Structure formats: structure tokens, C-alpha cells
Amino acid sequence: MDKIIRLILLFLLAGAAVTVWDGFFILPEGQQAVITQFGAPVGEPVTKAGFKFKMPFIQVVQYFDKRVLIWDGDPNQIPTIDKTFIYMDNTARWRIVDPLRFLQAVGTERRAASLLNDIIAGTVRDLVNKHDLIEIIRSSDWTPDYMAAKAQSRDMIVPPKVGRDKISQMVLDAASKVTPQYGIELLDVMFRRVNYIESVRLRVYDRMISERKRIAAEKRSTGEGRKAEILGRVDRELQEITSTAKREAIEIRGQADAEAAKIYAQTYSSQPEFFAFQKSLESYRAIVNKNTSLVLSADSDLFRYLESQRAKK
């Protein structure tokens, strides 16, 4: 009899321990919970971490993340208003701000990701369809100084009217109006990658190549023109230097000839007979060599000079 009583007490103690164990739960930091009874929510959501109590066995705790979560969408092919098809790869940050409504409207984070995919992807498609490709690609933060610098460059770059950042903000504003009914707060939406489809990409590459070739040809022609200008200036300066040098050389040579003529004149005027004699000798030296035969008269100066030279020998 005592054994039966001990067993009954043991079972009662074990049941009480299990009941007490199931009646308490710990809510970790970064988590929030909703208590349900037979599938229906009971009371307010539990958002503060700590040691909590619930009705054992008949109440269940549904845990939800309170931290910021990341949503990564699937790349979608979307046409722009200028009929260019692009792949859009988007991402967003969100969090559960009303766990009770989230439980009633969505249920799980996996279903929330699917819901966000429908909301954000649809909003992105609507806004991309209303803008040109350049608005999706180029950033919105074009400062006046940057625009002024680009206006002075040779590349004709037109700043976007809206820009990628403002379009992503427009997506966030539109999608944020829908998500609160699901207990979700959408924090931001970003275009992670924008890419062309294959056919458009090939056309873009061809256009980029032709544009680079045009710019290269323009640079090359500008260089050739600059080269011709430099060579022309060099030739002109060379001709100026050469002509100046020749003019100075002629002037110096003329001054020297004039000075020599003046000295010759002064010298010859003082000794006219010697001058006449020297000129005769110079003329004789020019016309007489070892193979020359002369017929001279006996009274010619040259004959007398030659006779005097032979007598000296």
C-alpha cells in the first residue's frame, strides 16, 4: 500500500513539475512572441525579453524576430519607357513591428518574403516602366560643381531628371503604404544591380565601341592638327633663325670686305708702283706654269724679270 501511495505521489510531483515547466518560457533578446490558445491569439504580444508565464499545455508561444531582416528579390526582366529591357536585382530591409497582425495576416517569415516579393517587385516594375533607362542607371546626387565640370568636358553627359536614388525612394514610399496592414515596416529599398538582357547588351557594347572609336578618331585628328601646328611653328622659327644668321653673316662679311678694301686702298695709294708690280706678278703667277710657252719682246717687264732671275741662278 505504501508503494502505491509513493508511486501516486511521484506521478503527481512529476505532473506538477511538467505543468510548471510548460507554464513558463524565456523570451530571448531580439525576439518577440504571441501567445495562442487553440490557434487563436491571447492577450497582447510579448516584446520585452525575460522570464514569462503562460497557461500550460493549452497555450503555445509563437516567436518572431524583432531585428532588421533582409529581403533579396529574384532578378526580373523589366522594360523601361524607352523600350529597353533590363534585369533588375533588388534588395530591401524590413522588420516585424506588429507581431499579432503579422501572425494573423502572414504567419511566417517565409510567407512574408513571398509577400514582399509581390509588393516590391510590382512597385519596381511600375516605376521602371515610367522612366528612361538613364534614370535607372545614373545616380541622383549630381552636385552643381560636378555638373559644371562635366559641362566643360568634351563628353556630352546629360544629368538625370530623377535618378536611381530617387526612384528607389519612390519605390519605398509606395510599398511602405501597403506593408503596415501586414504588421511589417519597410525600412529601405535598393537597386542592387541593373543589367541589360543579352541582345541589348550586345547592342550597347557595339555602341560603346563605336563611340570610343569616334572619340579616339577625334583625339587623333586633334593630335595631328596640333602636330602640324607645332611643326609649322618650328619651321617658321628655323627659317627666321637661319635668315637672321645669314643676314648677320652678310653684314659682317661686307663690313670685313669694306675694311679690307680700305686697308688695301690706303696701302696701295702710298706705293703705286709697288702695287702695279705686285698685280703684274699675281697675273703672271696665274697664267704661267711649267708647261707654258711664252713669246716675249726684249723690252717687256716680264722678260727682264725672268732674265734677272736666271742671272741670279
Secondary structure, 3 states (H helix, E strand, C coil): CHHHHHHHHHHHHHHHHHHHHHHEEEECCCEEEEEEECCEEEEEEECCCEEEECCCCCEEEEEEECCCEEEECCCEEEECCCCCEEEEEEEEEEEECCHHHHHHHCCCHHHHHHHHHHHHHHHHHHHHCCCCHHHHHCCCCCCHHHHHHHHHCCCCCCCCCCCHHHHHHHHHHHHHCCHHHHCEEEEEEEEEEEEECHHHHHHHHHHHHHHHHHHHHHHHHHHHHHHHHHHHHHHHHHHHHHHHHHHHHHHHHHHHHHHHHHHHHHHHHHCHHHHHHHHHHHHHHHHCCCCCCCCCCCCCHHHHHHHHHHHHC
